[in-house]
Amino acid sequence: MTAHREGPSERVRLVLPIPPSPNRWKHHPMELHRQKNAYRKQAWAQAVVQVKPTRDPPERVRVRATFYMARLTRDEDNLTASLKFVGDCLKQRQTGDLWWRQSVADLCGYFTEDDPAHLILEKPVQLRVKTKREERLELEIEGIIEEAA
């Protein structure tokens, strides 16, 4: 499947690596920070080659996440929590050191912020694949066009 940006509704499809399960998050703050940065670097590098991020992303977005996994071991809560690293990686407004973005598109993103006022996360879906090599996370990010009142 090829990632791409579609017409005026600002729909973006990305294929990313599976993020770590919250059950596998490191407990020591520095280890968790390293784990998060390693995932963000990998996911950001894959995202920018698929669809170029923009300096003017949609203010509000709807995100649909589909996990393709060889073993269906995550419940709904873990699927949703797994997306924390992903949201932190793809949002435009970043804080702290951005070394993991490799100086590419530091002011760009696929959505402005990952809080509930800006991002509507639909219930994640988990589908089985035959092998670990096929495992992936597919995201569909769709800009929400606000109607004038």
Secondary structure as UniProt FT lines:
FT   STRAND          5..6
FT   TURN            7..10
FT   STRAND          11..16
FT   HELIX           22..24
FT   HELIX           29..50
FT   STRAND          61..69
FT   HELIX           76..90
FT   HELIX           99..101
FT   TURN            102..103
FT   TURN            106..107
FT   TURN            116..118
FT   STRAND          119..121
FT   STRAND          125..128
FT   HELIX           132..134
FT   STRAND          136..143
//
